[in-house]
Amino acid sequence: MNKNILIIFIKKYKFSYIVGLVFMFLSSYVQTLFPKILGNTVDILKIKGFKPERIYVNIGWILLIAAGTFAFTYIWRNLVIGNARKLECYLREKLFDHFQILSPEFYNQRKTGDLIAYAINDINAVRQTLGPALSMAINGIVVCAISVYSMTRAVNWQLTLMALLPVPVMVYIMIHIGKAVKKRFKRVQETFASISDRVNENINGMRVIKSYVQEEKEVERFEKLNDQMVDSNLSMIRVSAFLPPLIELCFTVSFVINLIWGGNMVLKGSISLGDFIAFNGYLTMILAPVLSIGQVTTIFQRGMASFGRLNQIMSVKPCIEDTGTIMQPPRGQIKINKLTFTYPGTGKAALKNIGLTIPKGHILGIIGKTGSGKSTLVNLLLKMYPIGNGLIYFGDKDINEFKLEALRSGIGVVPQDNFMFHASVADNIRFFKEIYKPEEVIKAAQDSCIYESIMEFPKGFEAVLGERGVNISGGQKQRISIARALVREPEILVLDDALSAVDTVTESKILNNLRRVRKNKTTVIVASRISAVMQADEIIVLDKGEIRERGTHAQLIDKGGIYNEIYRYQFGTGKLESVG
Amino acid sequence: MRSTDTSSVLENWNPSVKGEQKKKSFKRLMLLNLPHLKKILAAALCVLLVNGAALAKPYILKIVIDDFLTSHIPQKGIYSLTGMGILYFVLVAFSGGFGIAQVNLINKAGQEILRNLRSQVFRTIQLLPLKYLDKTSSGSLITKATNDVEALSQLYTDVFMSFFKDIFLIIGIVSAMLILDVRLTLVSFCVVPAMFAFIFLLRTKIKQNFRKMKYLVGRINGFMAENLSGMKLIQIFHGEAERKKDFKKLNDGYYKVTSFQVWMNSFLKPAANVFRNITVAILIWYGMDKIAGGTLQIGILYAFATYIQQFFEPISDLADNYTNIQSAFVSADRIFELLDQKENLEDLEEGIGMERVDGNIEFKHVWFTYNDQDWILKDVSFIVRKGQTAAFVGQTGAGKTTIISLISGFYKIQKGEILINGVNINDIKKRDLRRNIAVVLQEVFLFSETIGKNISLNDEIDPGTIKEAVTASYAKEFVESFPGKINEPVMERGNTLSAGQRQLISFARAIAHNPSVIVLDEATANIDSQTEILIQKAIANMAKDRTALIIAHRLSTIRGADKIVVLDHGRIVECGNHAELMENGRYYKNMVLEGITA
């Protein structure tokens, strides 16, 4: 991605741009011929016993102008404005590509809403600049130049100057009142946004509001905003209502000057009636471009700013380099070698001196509080952050030797935040990949104990999540996430606190299934609940980024350390042994 | 012809309303105008005056051209070149004044109507029963209260009035032309119908296509939002190519629709010029003999050309407004559908007043279903006495959450009885009932207010009480650590707070409202063990001297309860305290054993 994305696009379509611009000039030029022909016709008509042929020629011209205007406009609009639309979609696609290669680090710092604004608003602003605004500007300049020239030719420069005198006033009024309207309009939008927020929050918090009987006071608060909405709207209208009449009044001054002065010139015989009418026609022609000055400059300014913003975002580089060459997914034992890791931009190490070997086919349990470094370890196994050489090995190969695609396709992860897409359950499980057969998807769902819940949806596996009637709980989401990882049958499976919202009975069922289907494959279970890890081949206890204890469940209970403490806390006072 | 085959990306695109419904909505919309009739009539009068001025302007020009510039009639007084110029100026000034008055008047009326509508919609939403809210997505309700009302705003302030204005302008132009020259009018009308059809159809199509574009932008927006939030997952699962494919489908679909827009606009944009030229050509062709014969004046020809041009704007407007009205009807329909819920709204004041509930709760053979099909609760009976703590356990979907909702009177049961203080819950004033019962849900909802405001909500609770509540809920320590302490604003619905901290704030909220019954859905979410200890202590504080009903997930909570109600598929399978159930029960014992030793 580079700065020249616009230039590349324009070069690619340079032929259509050149042809488009030529026809744009032609259409502007053709239009300016009309007042002159009309004036000339009037003059001919005024002559007693005029020759009809001369009129026919003029009628022919008028029709030719009509045809030309239509044909030329049709051509340039489809080329120039069409290109702008093409550019819009092209930029959006490039941006989407770019978003897909950026690292989690980037997304941690940016809000989703802001990023979408790039794809919609900023790209739109660029499109408007290179489409409508550019053509309005070119068209306006050509029309104005030819009109003013023709006006001086038809009458004289003095009247032209006089007639154009109100134009600066018009521009001033437009800018001045336009500013005030914009300011007040902003207030309207802000109030509307507040109302939206208010309603949004109110509806989402409806259960709290109802439980605490807050309905009436909520209405009172809403009414205040409602009044503000009315006020801000009316205050904008009070100003904006002046704009069109004032502009028209200015134009009327020009018109009346021509009417009186120009009319008297006709009476004196220094110009013909046709010249007078042509002059009038040109005066009207100038009006439209002048009125659009404000609009065009605003669009240009916005477009430039947006283009700058787009360039900035497009030049952000992903912080992970995909330089590995191994195309096969990792196999064999996992070895972590004196791994210390600090998140970029923070001074504190999130992991300290982690040494760990997980033999193939083992289940490793990792337990620890929030912030102990569990998820960091998972992120590093997936190389979500850049990592040095010699720290993590799969088999005898360093993690950096694997191509990212190979690495990640070999590791199935169930992340903490079980994100669901607005798509069918089946698509969520197979992650939009058509390579998995329906039986495989069903089996993954069964193994993660979500099959029955799915079958209760109106359309089963084809039910679209988030649509009416398909509301799923946090526990169900987690289980779909697990199915998503299982369907890939990865060599290495990592559950990152993926059972926290599942009740204990289901949890034990899932763990049993895992033991069955994951024989001879490596599984890492990260949890804060003892029940999830107690059956593991080895358990490590993480605290503040360090391994504090390691061993089997029985060993760690006997040890009487942190693990034992968590165990006693989670299972009551420790008297449960007598029960079980 | 270009194709607009974008059906795959437009699958949910269907903005139309049925005809019958349309008529009804239109009538109701018009009725809303009634209270503001005076303002509206005054505005209509202004419109007529503005229209009159618009019609008079070409006529003045005609007088100038014919009388002074062609026939050289001697000028005197106002009947002169200068006089006509001044008259023209005065006319424009007056019409401007009336225009300003009209816009202000109509907007005052329109905004009043909207204020009213907005307020009604919001009030209705407040009192909607949960039964309705369950069926409706919050998104669509929000749209009703905001965007749909705004869509009507355009209707009242712009559309109605310009509709009126345009129709009268068209009538006015035609009359003026007829008065000037009947035959010339008929000749010029060989163009007008074609022009009318062309512009009206094209504009309507363009508007409809524009709404398609907006819909697709919304889809792209949603798609992007989803993928950006799930980007980490996409990268982990290497789904970039698949997601890009779907995005490209949407983006290309959008491109097709926009190209169609560009294509249609390339016909419309030059239309004004082209039609004017054609009409002028026809007028000249028809008029040249008459002018030569002296039966037609050049000025009339010129005025006609201007009049024909004046047709343009109202026709374009009419087409725009036609589609605007259609989309406003869709919005109006949605709003009226909501307002029609009137009979179903909750009445907070109806029933027996109960200042203080002391907290005896009894379920007597309660049967309940949300959808009149599947029984969620089947013959559930239990008693929780004043001051007791009851724990409800069972698998997801066993009916635990439903019991909680029933106690607050959010749903009506189909069979059996729920007694609070011995009184049937249906007979108790809902306001009093809910005041006495504080509900703490698993997913804590925090408002974008200060922490203090989140605890007191809109109620006047003195700072001392809030402070005590914060202390009792063990939220004090972390609240004090904020720079603003209790006045620290909660950002983005509490996303900056941990799940445990949010929970503690919601406990403080419950305690501060001093209820006699606490209903708690214990969080299953993963909370660090330090906060976990605080939560346990806070729950103990809350339950002290109160009746507490807890959907429990932690054994420690369950063990401390006076009564454990074990639910399975909507039935109570076991009931008793921990020791009893471990002794005699099967289901509960299994749960405990499986969860721990399986």
Interface residues (C-beta under 8 A of the other chain):
Chain A: S27 Q31 F34 L38 T41 V42 L45 K46 G49 F50 P52 I55 N58 I59 I62 L63 I65 A66 A67 T69 F70 T73 Y74 R77 N78 I81 G82 R85 K86 E88 C89 R92 E93 F96 D97 F99 Q100 L102 P104 Y107 T112 G113 L115 I116 A119 I120 F192 I195 S196 D197 V199 N200 E201 N202 I203 N204 G205 M206 R207 V208 I209 K210 S211 Y212 V213 Q214 E215 E216 K217 E218 V219 E220 R221 F222 E223 N226 D227 M229 V230 N233 L234 I237 R238 S240 A241 F242 P244 P245 L246 E248 L249 T252 V253 F255 V256 L259 I260 G263 N264 V266 L267 L273 F276 I277 K369 T370 G371 L382 M384 E405 R408 S409 I411 V413 P415 F419 F421 H422 F431 F432 K433 R468 S473 G474 G475 Q476 R484 R488 D497 S500 A501 D503 T504 V505 T506 E507 S508 N512 S528 R529 S531 I566 Y569 Q570 F571 G572 L576 V579 G580
Chain B: L61 V64 I65 F68 L69 T70 H72 L81 T82 M84 G85 I86 Y88 F89 V92 A93 S95 G96 G97 G99 I100 V103 N104 N107 K108 Q111 E112 L114 R115 R118 S119 F122 R123 I125 Q126 L127 L130 L133 K135 S137 S138 L141 I142 A145 T146 E150 S153 V217 I220 N221 G222 M224 A225 E226 N227 L228 S229 G230 M231 K232 L233 I234 Q235 I236 F237 H238 G239 E240 E242 R243 K244 D246 F247 K248 N251 D252 Y254 Y255 T258 S259 Q261 V262 W263 N265 S266 F267 K269 P270 N273 V274 N277 I278 V280 A281 I284 W285 M288 I291 A292 I298 Y302 L348 Q395 T396 S408 F410 K430 R431 R434 R435 I437 A438 V439 L441 F445 F447 S448 L457 N458 D459 R493 S498 R509 H513 T524 A525 N526 I527 D528 S529 Q530 E532 I533 H553 R554 L555 S556 R559 M582 M591 V592 L593 E594 G595 I596 T597 A598
